[in-house]
Amino acid sequence: MTGVRAANRQRIVDLLRERGPMTQAEVARASGLSPATVSSIAQELRAAGWLAAGDGPRSALALNRRAGVAVGIDFGHSHVRVAIADLAHTVLAEAEEALDVDHAADDGVARAAALVERLLGEVGADREHVTGVGMGLPGPLRRDRGEVGDSAILPGWIGARPQEMIAAALGLDARVENDANLGGLAELVWGAGRGCTELVYVKAASGVGAGLILGGRLYRGHAGTAGELGHLTIDDHGPVCRCGNRGCLETYAGAEAVLEPLRRRHGPDLTLREAIDLAHAGDPGCRRVIADAGAALGVAVAGVCNLLAPERVVVGGELAGAGDLLLDPLRAAVRRCAIAATRRTEVVAGVLGERAEVLGAVALVLRESRRYVAEPEPPTAGSTAAS
């Protein structure tokens, strides 16, 4: 095989790993290769066992699951979720466990590692089949030090080095990202951001964060802390934020900002999900508070649109469950505050819901790790490459 042929073959394999199943025509457009070259290489890859079964130019090309699996881990405010997927982007197993919001990082890593081991057993894969582990945390990650920043929502993780911890616990290569970055990746690969190269993902939940996709890639900024939208100052005379500043967006649109004025009527144990359900049922106070949060988000999103001019803004996180009760005032604020050139940026709801971050952790491995367990064996007579 010539060097050019080998490079083209690797380009196709990497595209399928990054984007999942694609038709031959889609591969040709994305790779810049001719349809004839793609067809020829696809035949070689299928014969060598690299591709799942399927014939003809209209069949989707997908990597054989024997090439390995990717592990995704998502830590939320009070949960850990794990997913196992093959390199064809098929989720093979997924599970979630509740965590105390004050849990220590060591305890969280131990729970996550046990859940990974359990799911690997369920899908019949061992550690040697894992091509990498992706993990998300709700807080800033200082890449220069490998530490969780001091404005993280999980206090037990502040100052921890999560990448080192999960890699040691599992004995596997690991990558760790802010959860909003992973939500953006997931919506880009599987959800409402498909087809975009310039995308802003806004996660509105316990806190507020943003994942920035620029040129089709995550933008992490200096030291990896880009996207802390929740700590953008909306009013420098506003409430004191947990970060120490005044008037951060999170103090107007985070979960506590939404719930605090409602608890006087609905009780101290009111949750964000319950408030959203009440709003959908017509409760005027819940609808007003959610609309106010949407308007505050819109002011911040307008500034991001003016700065980055994204193709699309995708809004996810638990608060996005309010739908148009949140999005209509958000869009109105964008139209009011953005310059004319960026007012047409689409603002849409995410479609992956609470699974976005764990799927983004899987996508991180699929896109950034180039490790394959081994070249699959060619199919034997009477069998298929997908078996």
Secondary structure, DSSP 8 states (H G I E B T S, - for coil): --HHHHHHHHHHHHHHHHH-SB-HHHHHHHH---HHHHHHHHHHHHHTT-B-S--STTS-B-B-GGG-EEEEEEE-SSEEEEEEEETTS-EEEEEEEE--TT--HHHHHHHHHHHHHHHHHHHT--GGGEEEEEEEESS-EETTTTEE-TT-S-GGGTT--HHHHHHHHHTS-EEEEEHHHHHHHHHHHHSTTTT-SSEEEEEESSSEEEEEEETTEE---GGG-TT-GGGSBS-TTS-B-TTS-BSBTHHHHSHHHHHHHHHHHH-TT--HHHHHHHHHTT-HHHHHHHHHHHHHHHHHHHHHHHHH--SEEEEESGGGGGTHHHHHHHHHHHHHHS-GGGTT-EEEE-SSGGGHHHHHHHHHHHHH----S-------TT--TT-
